[in-house]
Amino acid sequence: MPLILTEEQTMLKAAADGFLNEKAPIAHLRKLRDSRDADGVSRELWRAFGEMGFAGVVIPEAHGGSGLGAVEAGVVA
């Protein structure tokens, strides 16, 4: 069954794609993997991810999130 995105979901997808292409190209992720950092994540990347609002996609607006749903979370993922 095909998933047909709304205009807003398509815009969210474009924003997430653009963000990841700019901030987390595969070379960056490989460097992170190869560094064997104890955290295993880039704190700078996660901070920027949060600032873009991606980390709060399914969090209700009353709690500082976007209040979106599972489809939008999947689009970002």
NUVEX-870011 format. One record per atom (N, C-alpha, C): atom name; residue in one letter; z, x, y; residue number from 1. Coordinates in nm, 4 decimals, m for minus. Last residue first. Layout:
BEGIN
   atome   residu          w          u          v   num
      CA        A          Z          X          Y   NUM
...
This chain:
BEGIN
   atome   residu          w          u          v   num
       N        A     1.0473     1.2323     0.9853    77
      CA        A     1.0629     1.3219     0.8685    77
       C        A     0.9296     1.3742     0.8255    77
       N        V     0.9363     1.0524     1.1657    76
      CA        V     0.9889     1.1797     1.2153    76
       C        V     1.0013     1.2801     1.1004    76
       N        V     0.8705     0.8479     0.9874    75
      CA        V     0.7670     0.9061     1.0730    75
       C        V     0.8119     1.0432     1.1239    75
       N        G     1.1218     0.7822     0.8858    74
      CA        G     1.0200     0.8402     0.7985    74
       C        G     0.9086     0.9064     0.8761    74
       N        A     1.2326     0.6708     1.1137    73
      CA        A     1.2951     0.7891     1.0548    73
       C        A     1.1963     0.8601     0.9623    73
       N        E     1.0620     0.4519     1.1366    72
      CA        E     1.0600     0.5535     1.2415    72
       C        E     1.1257     0.6836     1.1916    72
       N        V     1.1400     0.3140     0.9066    71
      CA        V     0.9996     0.3569     0.9223    71
       C        V     0.9911     0.4681     1.0255    71
       N        A     1.4085     0.2560     0.9569    70
      CA        A     1.3727     0.3486     0.8502    70
       C        A     1.2282     0.3983     0.8625    70
       N        G     1.4408     0.2180     1.3187    69
      CA        G     1.4618     0.1883     1.1781    69
       C        G     1.4155     0.2958     1.0829    69
       N        L     1.6387     0.2830     1.6187    68
      CA        L     1.5151     0.2489     1.5489    68
       C        L     1.5447     0.2313     1.4001    68
       N        G     1.8324     0.3647     1.8004    67
      CA        G     1.8408     0.2317     1.7418    67
       C        G     1.7143     0.1874     1.6708    67
       N        S     1.8712     0.6055     1.9204    66
      CA        S     1.7532     0.5286     1.9599    66
       C        S     1.7542     0.3874     1.9050    66
       N        G     2.2172     0.6703     2.0132    65
      CA        G     2.0920     0.6927     1.9420    65
       C        G     1.9790     0.6083     1.9967    65
       N        G     2.4622     0.6108     2.1272    64
      CA        G     2.3841     0.7203     2.1823    64
       C        G     2.2530     0.7508     2.1123    64
       N        H     2.5771     0.3853     2.0329    63
      CA        H     2.6415     0.5115     1.9959    63
       C        H     2.5583     0.6323     2.0383    63
       N        A     2.4145     0.1834     2.1066    62
      CA        A     2.5524     0.1786     2.1554    62
       C        A     2.6276     0.3084     2.1264    62
       N        E     2.1864     0.2315     1.9548    61
      CA        E     2.1869     0.2693     2.0967    61
       C        E     2.3280     0.2727     2.1539    61
       N        P     2.2520     0.3596     1.6246    60
      CA        P     2.2441     0.2501     1.7222    60
       C        P     2.2537     0.3009     1.8663    60
       N        I     2.0421     0.5953     1.4685    59
      CA        I     2.1745     0.5702     1.5253    59
       C        I     2.1622     0.4582     1.6285    59
       N        V     1.7915     0.6665     1.3897    58
      CA        V     1.8490     0.5463     1.3279    58
       C        V     1.9902     0.5149     1.3770    58
       N        V     1.7431     0.8906     1.5634    57
      CA        V     1.6456     0.7818     1.5486    57
       C        V     1.7088     0.6552     1.4925    57
       N        G     1.8730     1.1219     1.6406    56
      CA        G     1.9416     0.9936     1.6545    56
       C        G     1.8513     0.8740     1.6367    56
       N        A     1.7096     1.3395     1.6221    55
      CA        A     1.8254     1.3361     1.5335    55
       C        A     1.8969     1.2008     1.5373    55
       N        F     1.5205     1.3040     1.8257    54
      CA        F     1.4802     1.2834     1.6873    54
       C        F     1.5995     1.2709     1.5918    54
       N        G     1.5675     1.3619     2.0883    53
      CA        G     1.6109     1.2317     2.0391    53
       C        G     1.5790     1.2063     1.8926    53
       N        M     1.5314     1.6052     2.1954    52
      CA        M     1.4128     1.5183     2.1924    52
       C        M     1.4482     1.3777     2.1423    52
       N        E     1.7763     1.7140     2.1415    51
      CA        E     1.7438     1.6832     2.2806    51
       C        E     1.6218     1.5927     2.2906    51
       N        G     1.7489     1.7605     1.8650    50
      CA        G     1.8412     1.6589     1.9146    50
       C        G     1.8111     1.6169     2.0571    50
       N        F     1.5655     1.9688     1.8758    49
      CA        F     1.5334     1.8483     1.7979    49
       C        F     1.6205     1.7318     1.8455    49
       N        A     1.7144     2.1602     2.0130    48
      CA        A     1.5944     2.1044     2.0762    48
       C        A     1.5527     1.9744     2.0079    48
       N        R     1.9060     2.2054     1.8130    47
      CA        R     1.9477     2.1611     1.9470    47
       C        R     1.8295     2.0945     2.0177    47
       N        W     1.7476     2.2984     1.6044    46
      CA        W     1.8182     2.1715     1.5893    46
       C        W     1.8653     2.1165     1.7232    46
       N        L     1.6613     2.5421     1.7200    45
      CA        L     1.5642     2.4395     1.6831    45
       C        L     1.6323     2.3034     1.6693    45
       N        E     1.9078     2.6738     1.7467    44
      CA        E     1.8249     2.6479     1.8651    44
       C        E     1.7235     2.5366     1.8365    44
       N        R     1.9875     2.6994     1.4813    43
      CA        R     2.0667     2.6150     1.5719    43
       C        R     1.9872     2.5791     1.6977    43
       N        S     1.8072     2.6934     1.2017    42
      CA        S     1.7981     2.7461     1.3367    42
       C        S     1.8744     2.6524     1.4296    42
       N        V     1.9823     2.7420     0.8922    41
      CA        V     1.9084     2.6589     0.9873    41
       C        V     1.9025     2.7313     1.1215    41
       N        G     2.1443     2.9010     0.7437    40
      CA        G     2.0240     2.8493     0.6798    40
       C        G     1.9414     2.7570     0.7674    40
       N        D     2.3804     3.0307     0.7990    39
      CA        D     2.3702     2.8881     0.8283    39
       C        D     2.2510     2.8250     0.7578    39
       N        A     2.3219     3.2950     0.7273    38
      CA        A     2.4299     3.2240     0.6574    38
       C        A     2.4240     3.0737     0.6798    38
       N        D     1.9849     3.3905     0.6839    37
      CA        D     2.0920     3.3528     0.7750    37
       C        D     2.1958     3.2701     0.6998    37
       N        R     1.7668     3.5155     0.5706    36
      CA        R     1.8856     3.4861     0.4879    36
       C        R     2.0087     3.4602     0.5747    36
       N        S     1.5228     3.5645     0.6747    35
      CA        S     1.6372     3.6268     0.7414    35
       C        S     1.7659     3.6090     0.6630    35
       N        D     1.3386     3.4089     0.5407    34
      CA        D     1.3492     3.5497     0.5040    34
       C        D     1.4683     3.6200     0.5666    34
       N        R     1.3667     3.1621     0.6718    33
      CA        R     1.3930     3.1746     0.5283    33
       C        R     1.4213     3.3199     0.4909    33
       N        L     1.2843     3.2331     0.9298    32
      CA        L     1.4185     3.1809     0.9082    32
       C        L     1.4578     3.1957     0.7613    32
       N        K     1.0199     3.3012     0.8724    31
      CA        K     1.1100     3.4020     0.9287    31
       C        K     1.2549     3.3600     0.9077    31
       N        R     0.9256     3.0509     0.7909    30
      CA        R     0.9278     3.1627     0.6950    30
       C        R     1.0217     3.2732     0.7424    30
       N        L     0.9456     2.9132     1.0321    29
      CA        L     1.0246     2.8693     0.9171    29
       C        L     1.0326     2.9778     0.8104    29
       N        H     0.7617     3.0535     1.1878    28
      CA        H     0.9018     3.0463     1.2288    28
       C        H     0.9901     3.0092     1.1100    28
       N        A     0.5256     3.0017     1.0467    27
      CA        A     0.5717     3.1402     1.0614    27
       C        A     0.7198     3.1446     1.1011    27
       N        I     0.4930     2.7261     1.0806    26
      CA        I     0.5288     2.7774     0.9489    26
       C        I     0.5793     2.9213     0.9562    26
       N        P     0.6505     2.6364     1.3926    25
      CA        P     0.5333     2.6615     1.3093    25
       C        P     0.5781     2.7266     1.1785    25
       N        A     0.8362     2.4941     1.5700    24
      CA        A     0.8665     2.5316     1.4315    24
       C        A     0.7402     2.5487     1.3479    24
       N        K     0.7489     2.4303     1.8292    23
      CA        K     0.8794     2.4942     1.8112    23
       C        K     0.9054     2.5468     1.6701    23
       N        E     0.4841     2.3225     1.8028    22
      CA        E     0.5189     2.4179     1.9075    22
       C        E     0.6435     2.4991     1.8732    22
       N        N     0.4906     2.1548     1.5831    21
      CA        N     0.3830     2.2532     1.5934    21
       C        N     0.4169     2.3617     1.6949    21
       N        L     0.7116     1.9955     1.6518    20
      CA        L     0.7204     2.0870     1.5383    20
       C        L     0.6106     2.1923     1.5405    20
       N        F     0.6079     1.8575     1.8785    19
      CA        F     0.7312     1.9350     1.8853    19
       C        F     0.7359     2.0387     1.7740    19
       N        G     0.3841     1.7278     1.7694    18
      CA        G     0.3688     1.8246     1.8768    18
       C        G     0.4894     1.9165     1.8884    18
       N        D     0.5115     1.5594     1.5804    17
      CA        D     0.4111     1.6580     1.5385    17
       C        D     0.3955     1.7678     1.6435    17
       N        A     0.6690     1.4022     1.7524    16
      CA        A     0.7322     1.4855     1.6495    16
       C        A     0.6365     1.5943     1.6027    16
       N        A     0.4664     1.2778     1.9050    15
      CA        A     0.5702     1.3579     1.9706    15
       C        A     0.6367     1.4521     1.8708    15
       N        A     0.3239     1.1419     1.7069    14
      CA        A     0.2558     1.2437     1.7874    14
       C        A     0.3576     1.3359     1.8558    14
       N        K     0.5245     0.9650     1.6207    13
      CA        K     0.4663     1.0616     1.5285    13
       C        K     0.3982     1.1753     1.6042    13
       N        L     0.5574     0.8140     1.8528    12
      CA        L     0.6698     0.8902     1.7997    12
       C        L     0.6198     0.9996     1.7057    12
       N        M     0.3046     0.6935     1.8655    11
      CA        M     0.3472     0.7822     1.9734    11
       C        M     0.4637     0.8710     1.9283    11
       N        T     0.3187     0.5390     1.6347    10
      CA        T     0.2147     0.6407     1.6454    10
       C        T     0.2500     0.7414     1.7545    10
       N        Q     0.5228     0.3669     1.7070     9
      CA        Q     0.5437     0.4565     1.5942     9
       C        Q     0.4411     0.5700     1.5954     9
       N        E     0.3939     0.2292     1.9153     8
      CA        E     0.5147     0.3068     1.9437     8
       C        E     0.5421     0.4074     1.8323     8
       N        E     0.1864     0.1019     1.7754     7
      CA        E     0.1539     0.1969     1.8814     7
       C        E     0.2742     0.2870     1.9116     7
       N        T     0.2731     0.1006     1.4238     6
      CA        T     0.2576     0.0364     1.5540     6
       C        T     0.2213     0.1440     1.6563     6
       N        L     0.0975     0.1989     1.1273     5
      CA        L     0.1975     0.2213     1.2306     5
       C        L     0.1659     0.1416     1.3563     5
       N        I     0.0662     0.0946     0.8103     4
      CA        I    m0.0024     0.0864     0.9388     4
       C        I     0.1039     0.0935     1.0468     4
       N        L     0.0454     0.2231     0.5007     3
      CA        L     0.1409     0.2008     0.6081     3
       C        L     0.0645     0.2043     0.7398     3
       N        P    m0.0985     0.0763     0.2081     2
      CA        P    m0.1061     0.1618     0.3271     2
       C        P    m0.0008     0.1235     0.4306     2
       N        M     0.0000     0.0844    m0.1171     1
      CA        M     0.0000     0.0000     0.0000     1
       C        M     0.0000     0.0895     0.1242     1
